[in-house]
């Protein structure tokens, strides 16, 4: 059963959840703004995806001061969960970042 970490108002997250459900998968959705990520979860994601986990194109990023942007990725995501690129989908030992052709292929077998 996949767990999708994202934001409920994110269209990409909603699309990913719908496509996973359409493939017969029972998806657990975790809104990272409502259910703050535990430090060990953030650490796991950073180990898997590195700096790519921080969405530097987001409105949240643009609204941060230069000083705030200098924070460590784990601290930035803990303080500003919407900075996390999304969705992060965890299914067993497999994790993907974003919902693109590669993520679809891994989760849907396309």
Backbone as a chain_set.jsonl record, in Angstrom:
{"seq": "XXXXXXXXXXXXXXXXXXXXXXXXXXXXXXXXXXXXXXXXXXXXXXXXXXXXXXXXXXXXXXXXXXXXXXXXXXXXXXXXXXXXXXXXXXXXXXXXXXXXXXXXXXXXXX", "coords": {"N": [[0.849, -1.174, 0.0], [0.779, 2.084, -1.007], [2.09, 5.137, 0.385], [1.378, 8.466, 0.13], [2.948, 11.473, 0.3], [2.225, 14.802, 0.564], [0.463, 17.771, -0.395], [-2.913, 18.537, 0.217], [-4.141, 20.376, -1.454], [-2.626, 20.378, -3.723], [-2.386, 19.974, -7.12], [-0.886, 18.09, -8.559], [-0.391, 16.15, -6.63], [-2.995, 15.282, -6.113], [-3.641, 14.212, -8.645], [-1.752, 12.115, -8.823], [-2.608, 10.514, -6.657], [-5.191, 9.82, -7.556], [-4.569, 8.378, -9.91], [-3.086, 6.249, -8.851], [-5.036, 5.068, -7.211], [-6.839, 4.403, -9.224], [-5.445, 2.35, -10.38], [-5.933, 0.368, -8.67], [-4.74, 0.522, -6.193], [-4.567, 0.996, -2.704], [-4.343, 3.965, -1.343], [-2.588, 5.78, 1.114], [-2.882, 8.981, 2.229], [-0.86, 11.628, 3.207], [-0.985, 14.74, 4.416], [1.406, 17.051, 4.434], [1.418, 19.521, 5.572], [-0.607, 19.551, 7.44], [-0.059, 17.289, 9.02], [2.726, 17.31, 10.401], [5.956, 16.294, 9.327], [7.919, 13.775, 10.848], [11.228, 14.106, 12.217], [12.887, 11.887, 11.517], [11.639, 10.913, 9.231], [11.915, 13.045, 7.444], [14.722, 13.015, 7.306], [15.106, 10.5, 6.098], [13.932, 10.96, 3.566], [15.621, 12.988, 2.638], [18.033, 11.58, 2.48], [17.414, 9.847, 0.43], [16.674, 11.549, -1.749], [18.185, 13.827, -1.637], [19.209, 17.214, -2.102], [17.267, 17.806, -3.956], [14.827, 17.515, -2.803], [13.987, 19.906, -1.729], [11.912, 22.365, -2.853], [12.758, 24.758, -4.858], [11.467, 26.397, -6.561], [9.093, 27.16, -5.623], [6.398, 29.204, -4.297], [6.609, 29.548, -1.581], [9.391, 29.316, -1.171], [10.279, 31.58, -2.59], [9.269, 33.536, -0.953], [10.84, 33.438, 1.29], [13.436, 34.904, 3.264], [16.807, 35.812, 2.321], [18.526, 35.005, 4.325], [16.993, 33.057, 5.651], [16.86, 31.14, 3.634], [19.344, 30.022, 3.752], [19.29, 28.035, 5.593], [19.519, 24.613, 6.785], [18.468, 21.856, 4.719], [16.79, 19.974, 6.079], [15.889, 21.433, 8.287], [14.605, 23.566, 6.981], [12.452, 22.235, 5.678], [11.141, 21.15, 7.874], [10.285, 23.483, 9.171], [8.872, 24.771, 7.152], [6.769, 23.074, 5.623], [5.587, 23.096, 3.075], [7.65, 23.567, 1.363], [8.687, 21.214, 0.551], [9.334, 19.253, -2.241], [6.88, 17.682, -4.205], [4.671, 15.008, -5.221], [5.935, 12.85, -2.6], [6.217, 9.499, -2.805], [5.9, 6.562, -1.098], [6.349, 3.208, -1.279], [6.521, 0.265, 0.061], [9.868, -0.606, -0.019], [10.48, 1.128, -1.994], [10.77, 4.449, -3.153], [9.606, 7.491, -4.557], [10.035, 10.723, -6.072], [8.069, 13.363, -6.955], [5.671, 13.34, -9.7], [6.016, 11.931, -12.411], [6.861, 10.508, -15.648], [8.726, 8.501, -14.984], [8.15, 7.98, -12.267], [5.499, 7.117, -12.513], [5.907, 4.796, -14.017], [7.334, 3.227, -12.194], [5.489, 2.899, -10.085], [3.091, 2.174, -11.273], [3.699, 0.401, -13.199], [3.912, 1.092, -15.867]], "CA": [[0.0, 0.0, 0.0], [1.604, 3.289, -1.072], [1.809, 6.332, 1.172], [1.673, 9.656, -0.653], [3.191, 12.655, 1.121], [2.059, 15.995, -0.252], [-0.508, 18.748, 0.084], [-4.219, 18.196, -0.336], [-4.537, 21.323, -2.497], [-1.658, 20.261, -4.82], [-3.017, 19.242, -8.22], [-0.059, 16.937, -8.902], [-0.644, 15.137, -5.598], [-4.335, 14.728, -6.361], [-3.558, 13.38, -9.841], [-1.027, 10.896, -8.469], [-3.483, 9.691, -5.818], [-6.258, 9.287, -8.407], [-4.024, 7.359, -10.806], [-2.749, 5.084, -8.038], [-6.305, 4.429, -6.845], [-7.366, 3.822, -10.452], [-4.694, 1.116, -10.631], [-6.323, -0.59, -7.642], [-3.912, 0.644, -4.991], [-5.17, 1.691, -1.569], [-3.358, 5.003, -1.047], [-2.656, 6.56, 2.348], [-2.458, 10.344, 1.915], [-0.378, 12.396, 4.359], [-0.817, 16.153, 4.113], [2.576, 17.43, 5.237], [1.148, 20.774, 6.276], [-1.46, 19.218, 8.591], [0.641, 16.281, 9.828], [4.15, 17.611, 10.231], [6.807, 15.116, 9.196], [8.875, 13.507, 11.917], [12.607, 14.316, 11.753], [13.453, 10.693, 10.873], [11.051, 10.821, 7.894], [12.614, 14.059, 6.643], [16.073, 12.504, 7.081], [15.03, 9.425, 5.096], [13.686, 11.564, 2.256], [16.84, 13.697, 2.231], [19.015, 10.575, 2.09], [16.997, 9.301, -0.872], [16.525, 12.515, -2.835], [19.135, 14.919, -1.487], [18.77, 18.602, -2.194], [16.108, 17.897, -4.849], [13.62, 17.506, -1.98], [13.581, 21.294, -1.475], [11.364, 22.969, -4.07], [13.243, 26.134, -4.94], [10.617, 27.149, -7.497], [7.81, 27.393, -4.961], [6.073, 30.511, -3.734], [7.154, 29.56, -0.224], [10.824, 29.605, -1.293], [10.444, 32.969, -3.003], [8.893, 34.407, 0.161], [11.833, 33.359, 2.359], [14.551, 35.855, 3.176], [18.084, 35.182, 1.961], [19.032, 34.368, 5.538], [16.217, 31.829, 5.873], [17.21, 30.169, 2.59], [20.631, 29.417, 4.086], [19.08, 26.95, 6.555], [19.717, 23.247, 6.305], [17.24, 21.347, 4.099], [15.891, 19.35, 7.045], [15.275, 22.5, 9.071], [13.684, 24.295, 6.099], [11.243, 21.441, 5.457], [10.446, 21.046, 9.155], [9.642, 24.773, 9.453], [8.011, 25.157, 6.017], [6.515, 21.806, 4.935], [5.223, 23.272, 1.664], [8.888, 23.628, 0.581], [9.03, 19.88, 0.076], [8.844, 18.912, -3.578], [5.873, 16.658, -4.002], [4.539, 14.144, -4.053], [6.859, 11.763, -2.285], [5.405, 8.29, -2.693], [6.653, 5.456, -0.514], [5.641, 1.935, -1.448], [7.511, -0.719, 0.496], [11.215, -0.032, 0.02], [10.619, 2.042, -3.131], [10.3, 5.824, -2.957], [9.773, 8.36, -5.717], [9.823, 12.15, -5.844], [7.366, 13.925, -8.107], [4.785, 12.427, -10.423], [6.412, 12.032, -13.809], [6.827, 9.214, -16.334], [9.522, 7.521, -14.237], [7.396, 7.592, -11.058], [4.365, 6.323, -12.97], [6.4, 3.478, -14.411], [7.702, 2.457, -10.998], [4.338, 2.572, -9.24], [1.962, 1.634, -12.045], [4.189, -0.596, -14.144], [3.713, 1.57, -17.253]], "C": [[0.898, 1.241, 0.0], [1.135, 4.38, -0.11], [2.278, 7.52, 0.347], [1.785, 10.835, 0.299], [3.091, 13.873, 0.213], [1.136, 16.983, 0.419], [-1.85, 18.451, -0.57], [-4.665, 19.153, -1.435], [-3.568, 21.325, -3.684], [-2.259, 19.404, -5.933], [-2.202, 18.015, -8.629], [-0.265, 15.808, -7.899], [-1.998, 14.475, -5.805], [-4.329, 13.805, -7.578], [-2.863, 12.058, -9.538], [-1.909, 9.964, -7.648], [-4.59, 9.055, -6.654], [-5.744, 8.176, -9.313], [-3.626, 6.097, -10.038], [-4.013, 4.322, -7.631], [-6.937, 3.759, -8.052], [-6.68, 2.522, -10.83], [-4.964, 0.068, -9.551], [-5.493, -0.546, -6.375], [-4.646, 1.462, -3.934], [-4.139, 2.69, -1.045], [-3.637, 5.658, 0.304], [-2.096, 7.938, 2.011], [-2.058, 11.059, 3.194], [-0.167, 13.831, 3.894], [0.284, 16.678, 5.024], [2.393, 18.748, 5.968], [0.326, 20.492, 7.534], [-0.777, 18.255, 9.553], [2.131, 16.467, 9.609], [4.965, 16.32, 10.192], [7.756, 14.998, 10.375], [10.29, 13.705, 11.377], [13.204, 13.096, 11.048], [12.892, 10.496, 9.462], [11.723, 11.828, 6.963], [14.021, 13.578, 6.32], [16.081, 11.406, 6.025], [14.856, 10.008, 3.694], [14.93, 12.296, 1.743], [17.938, 12.722, 1.818], [18.694, 10.023, 0.707], [17.115, 10.312, -1.998], [17.483, 13.703, -2.758], [18.467, 16.28, -1.564], [17.544, 18.784, -3.093], [14.79, 17.914, -4.069], [13.099, 18.913, -1.71], [13.157, 21.929, -2.796], [11.725, 24.453, -4.104], [12.48, 26.972, -5.966], [9.293, 27.567, -6.851], [7.637, 28.835, -4.492], [6.656, 30.631, -2.332], [8.634, 29.919, -0.255], [11.047, 31.075, -1.633], [10.129, 33.942, -1.875], [9.87, 34.347, 1.337], [12.896, 34.429, 2.161], [15.813, 35.09, 2.768], [18.664, 34.433, 3.157], [18.306, 33.051, 5.801], [16.593, 30.742, 4.867], [18.527, 29.455, 2.882], [20.493, 28.261, 5.069], [19.314, 25.588, 5.939], [18.404, 22.738, 5.713], [16.273, 20.711, 5.103], [15.171, 20.384, 7.895], [14.258, 23.28, 8.231], [12.368, 23.539, 5.927], [10.452, 21.286, 6.753], [9.67, 22.333, 9.457], [8.603, 25.161, 8.394], [7.715, 23.914, 5.183], [6.158, 21.959, 3.452], [6.453, 23.469, 0.777], [9.278, 22.274, 0.013], [8.464, 19.679, -1.325], [7.912, 17.725, -3.412], [5.309, 16.14, -5.308], [5.772, 13.27, -3.842], [5.954, 10.556, -2.064], [6.308, 7.169, -2.208], [5.782, 4.211, -0.636], [6.634, 0.83, -1.143], [8.861, -0.047, 0.637], [11.442, 0.995, -1.085], [10.037, 3.406, -2.787], [10.547, 6.602, -4.24], [9.455, 9.792, -5.317], [9.211, 12.732, -7.107], [6.459, 12.886, -8.746], [5.025, 12.651, -11.915], [6.389, 10.637, -14.419], [7.593, 8.136, -15.56], [8.782, 7.047, -12.99], [6.188, 6.745, -11.436], [4.802, 4.896, -13.308], [6.723, 2.62, -13.192], [6.49, 2.026, -10.195], [3.199, 1.887, -9.989], [2.397, 0.565, -13.04], [4.002, -0.195, -15.593], [5.007, 1.543, -18.021]], "O": [[1.695, 1.423, 0.92], [-0.057, 4.521, 0.165], [3.431, 7.576, -0.082], [0.838, 11.159, 1.017], [3.794, 13.961, -0.794], [1.036, 17.03, 1.645], [-1.919, 18.15, -1.761], [-5.489, 18.781, -2.27], [-3.674, 22.182, -4.561], [-2.6, 18.242, -5.711], [-2.781, 16.998, -9.01], [-0.308, 14.638, -8.28], [-2.13, 13.257, -5.686], [-4.94, 12.737, -7.549], [-3.335, 10.999, -9.95], [-1.956, 8.761, -7.908], [-4.896, 7.876, -6.479], [-6.402, 7.148, -9.471], [-3.817, 4.988, -10.537], [-4.057, 3.094, -7.695], [-7.507, 2.675, -7.935], [-7.262, 1.686, -11.52], [-4.319, -0.98, -9.512], [-5.535, -1.476, -5.57], [-5.262, 2.485, -4.235], [-3.176, 2.304, -0.382], [-4.769, 6.041, 0.601], [-0.958, 8.049, 1.556], [-2.825, 11.095, 4.156], [0.716, 14.108, 3.082], [0.114, 16.741, 6.242], [3.146, 19.052, 6.894], [0.538, 21.12, 8.571], [-0.907, 18.395, 10.769], [2.72, 15.845, 8.725], [4.692, 15.377, 10.935], [8.322, 15.987, 10.84], [10.524, 13.489, 10.188], [13.949, 13.251, 10.08], [13.585, 9.971, 8.59], [12.06, 11.499, 5.826], [14.472, 13.714, 5.183], [16.955, 11.379, 5.158], [15.541, 9.605, 2.753], [15.251, 12.23, 0.556], [18.699, 13.011, 0.894], [19.595, 9.763, -0.091], [17.598, 9.983, -3.082], [17.581, 14.491, -3.699], [17.323, 16.465, -1.148], [16.857, 19.802, -3.004], [13.752, 18.288, -4.616], [11.902, 19.098, -1.487], [13.946, 22.016, -3.737], [11.08, 25.284, -3.464], [12.822, 28.131, -6.203], [8.477, 28.247, -7.473], [8.605, 29.575, -4.318], [7.14, 31.694, -1.944], [9.089, 30.737, 0.545], [11.899, 31.735, -1.038], [10.664, 35.051, -1.843], [9.742, 35.125, 2.283], [13.213, 34.81, 1.034], [15.864, 33.864, 2.865], [19.228, 33.349, 3.004], [18.934, 32.046, 6.135], [16.639, 29.561, 5.212], [18.795, 28.394, 2.316], [21.475, 27.575, 5.353], [19.308, 25.435, 4.718], [17.332, 23.147, 6.159], [15.061, 20.892, 4.987], [13.986, 20.235, 8.191], [13.176, 23.615, 8.715], [11.293, 24.132, 6.019], [9.222, 21.29, 6.729], [8.538, 22.283, 9.939], [7.593, 25.794, 8.7], [8.34, 23.712, 4.142], [6.403, 21.048, 2.662], [6.317, 23.533, -0.445], [10.101, 22.191, -0.898], [7.278, 19.902, -1.57], [8.141, 16.862, -2.565], [5.456, 16.762, -6.36], [6.535, 12.993, -4.768], [5.041, 10.592, -1.238], [7.335, 6.865, -2.814], [4.646, 4.169, -0.165], [7.481, 0.493, -1.97], [8.99, 0.963, 1.329], [12.478, 1.658, -1.113], [8.956, 3.507, -2.208], [11.553, 6.405, -4.921], [8.715, 10.044, -4.366], [9.772, 12.608, -8.195], [6.478, 11.711, -8.38], [4.343, 13.437, -12.573], [5.944, 9.686, -13.775], [7.153, 6.988, -15.493], [8.781, 5.855, -12.683], [5.883, 5.763, -10.759], [4.148, 3.923, -12.93], [6.419, 1.428, -13.166], [6.457, 0.911, -9.675], [2.437, 1.115, -9.406], [1.559, -0.099, -13.652], [3.938, -1.06, -16.467], [5.036, 1.908, -19.196]]}, "num_chains": 1, "name": "protein.A"}
